[in-house]
Amino acid sequence: MQCFESKDRAFCNAMLSVASTLEGRDKLTKLLQYGSRALAWYCFTLGANEIGTRLSNLYKATQQARKVFRLGKSALLYTKFESILEKKCTSHYMRNLELVQNCGMIGFLAYDNIIFASKANVLKVDEAKAVRQGGLLWFIANIAGFLRAADSLKLNVDEENDIRKRLTFDLKVDQMEFLQAQLDLLQETRSKNLISLLKITCDLVVSSNTSGVRLSERVVGKKLHDGIIGSVGCLSAILFLYNIWPKTQPKSMLITESTTA
């Protein structure tokens, strides 16, 4: 019984640690947003229209709420340009992909801020046009991100195979231990790269369904329904939360006003 209580306490501490960060709260809200979107679709499909309407309202409310988390975020991404250009060990191909991804996200977030300001009656803009252009930029950013993640995973696997091949040679004990340590590190990195690839794939699917892209509608004649988009969006949020989930629990979780955004 004490074991279960200890695990519950550890889980609560980890949840508090995640929720105390701005990105953590954003992704928890994203989980609620896309979860309610998927559940609303399933309720409407089953004929439970009253519950479906409530869940749909929750989805729309959380969709707007998440825009607050992203206010001014494009300015933070703008500061990354210098660090991207200064990377000497990165190939031109990977650096260019990162630049495209960064530019796409800056544009998407800028339009996202404009849409929020319009919803709040601060600005008067063509919201439909802003949604289309923002969605297209998000899609472009996700394509670049997908190619980056896939290439990183491929390089990771190639390095693993190279070390495994070297381990078959007749080596000294210290050389074997060094290569094995490198292999273990590469395997851990491969797991992270795989999760990153899965997450960006989810985001790519969601962004391909926006009004500015409509990829599925152009290919098969209809958009992906909210049941699919909601489920994929939930998976994206879960994968992100998994990556930032605390690996070791702090002895105490004292959250003050200054540690929360």
Sequence and secondary structure as in RCSB ss.txt:
>XXXX:A:sequence
MQCFESKDRAFCNAMLSVASTLEGRDKLTKLLQYGSRALAWYCFTLGANEIGTRLSNLYKATQQARKVFRLGKSA
LLYTKFESILEKKCTSHYMRNLELVQNCGMIGFLAYDNIIFASKANVLKVDEAKAVRQGGLLWFIANIAGFLRAA
DSLKLNVDEENDIRKRLTFDLKVDQMEFLQAQLDLLQETRSKNLISLLKITCDLVVSSNTSGVRLSERVVGKKLH
DGIIGSVGCLSAILFLYNIWPKTQPKSMLITESTTA
>XXXX:A:secstr
 HHHHHHHHHHHHHHHHHHTSHHHHHHHHHHHHHHHHHHHHHHHHHT HHHHHHHHHHHHHHHHHHHHHTTTHHH
HHHTHHHHHHT SSS HHHHHHHHHHHHHHHHHHHHHHHHHHHHTTS    HHHHHHHHHHHHHHHHHHHHHHHH
HHHHHHHHHHHHHHHHHTS   HHHHHHHHHHHHHHHHHHHHHHHHHHHHHHHHHHHHTSTTT HHHHHHSS   
HHHHHHHHHHHHHHHHHHHS SS  S     GGG  
